[in-house]
């Protein structure tokens, strides 16, 4: 989509990408846009079947939120509270050993949300 950027974990380039993000947020704010949506794209090595990286308080989304809120306290940030970006299976939940898809537990998603905020 035009004007959309993917900024994920990439071999030490996170700081450069955070600067890139801040530059684009500043441009958006200059024309009256005061909200953004974050959809994480995490490094493949951080993914696993249970999406553990989603609960990392020092992960991609929490770090970006802290950076942006420090720089722009009034910025409205919407986040994708789901497990699929962190799951090696690509599911928005945990796949059981019998292969049956298990809907994500509300408690897990609340925990993920609390890590991001």
C-alpha positions in Angstrom: 0.0 0.0 0.0 1.3 3.5 -0.8 2.8 5.2 2.2 3.1 2.0 4.3 6.5 0.9 5.5 7.7 -2.4 7.0 10.2 -1.8 9.8 11.3 -5.0 11.5 14.2 -6.6 13.2 17.0 -6.9 10.7 20.6 -7.6 11.6 21.3 -4.6 13.8 19.5 -2.0 11.7 16.8 -1.4 14.3 18.1 1.9 15.4 18.3 3.1 11.8 14.7 2.0 11.2 13.5 3.7 14.4 15.0 7.0 13.2 13.3 6.4 9.8 10.0 5.8 11.6 10.3 8.9 13.8 11.0 11.0 10.6 7.9 9.7 9.0 5.8 10.2 12.1 7.0 13.8 12.3 6.0 14.3 8.6 2.6 12.9 9.3 2.1 15.1 12.4 3.1 18.1 10.3 0.0 17.6 8.1 -2.3 16.9 11.0 -2.1 13.1 11.4 -1.8 12.2 15.0 -2.3 8.4 15.0 -0.5 5.4 13.7 -1.0 1.7 13.5 1.8 -0.8 14.3 1.8 -4.2 12.7 5.0 -6.0 13.8 7.3 -7.9 11.5 9.8 -9.7 13.7 13.0 -11.5 12.7 12.3 -15.1 11.8 14.8 -16.4 14.5 12.6 -14.9 17.2 9.5 -16.8 16.1 8.4 -20.1 17.8 5.3 -22.2 18.0 4.0 -20.4 21.1 4.9 -16.8 20.0 7.0 -16.1 23.1 8.5 -12.9 21.6 5.0 -11.4 21.8 5.5 -11.2 25.6 9.0 -9.6 25.5 8.8 -6.2 27.3 11.9 -5.3 25.4 10.7 -6.5 22.0 10.0 -4.6 18.8 6.6 -3.2 19.5 7.2 -2.1 23.2 10.4 -0.4 22.2 8.9 1.5 19.4 5.9 2.5 21.6 8.3 3.8 24.3 10.4 5.7 21.7 7.4 7.3 20.0 5.6 8.2 23.3 8.8 9.7 24.7 9.1 11.9 21.5 5.3 12.5 20.9 3.4 12.0 24.2 0.0 12.9 22.6 0.5 10.5 19.6 -2.3 7.8 19.4 -0.8 4.4 18.7 -3.0 1.5 17.6 -1.4 -2.0 17.9 -2.2 -5.4 16.5 -2.7 -7.5 19.6 -2.3 -10.9 18.0 0.2 -13.8 18.0 0.6 -14.5 14.3 3.5 -12.1 13.7 5.4 -14.0 16.5 4.3 -17.5 15.7 6.5 -19.8 13.6 3.3 -21.5 12.5 1.7 -18.2 11.4 -1.4 -18.8 13.4 -3.1 -16.2 15.7 -3.0 -18.7 18.5 -1.3 -21.8 19.6 -1.5 -25.0 17.6 -1.8 -28.1 19.8 0.2 -31.3 19.4 -2.8 -33.1 17.8 -2.8 -30.5 15.1 -6.1 -28.9 16.2 -6.0 -25.1 16.2 -6.7 -23.7 19.6 -8.2 -20.2 19.7 -5.9 -17.8 21.6 -6.7 -17.6 25.2 -8.0 -14.1 26.2 -5.6 -14.1 29.1 -2.6 -14.6 26.7 -3.8 -11.7 24.5 -4.3 -9.5 27.6 -0.8 -10.4 28.7 0.6 -9.5 25.3 -1.3 -6.2 25.4 0.2 -5.4 28.8 3.7 -6.1 27.5 3.2 -3.7 24.6 1.8 -0.8 26.7 
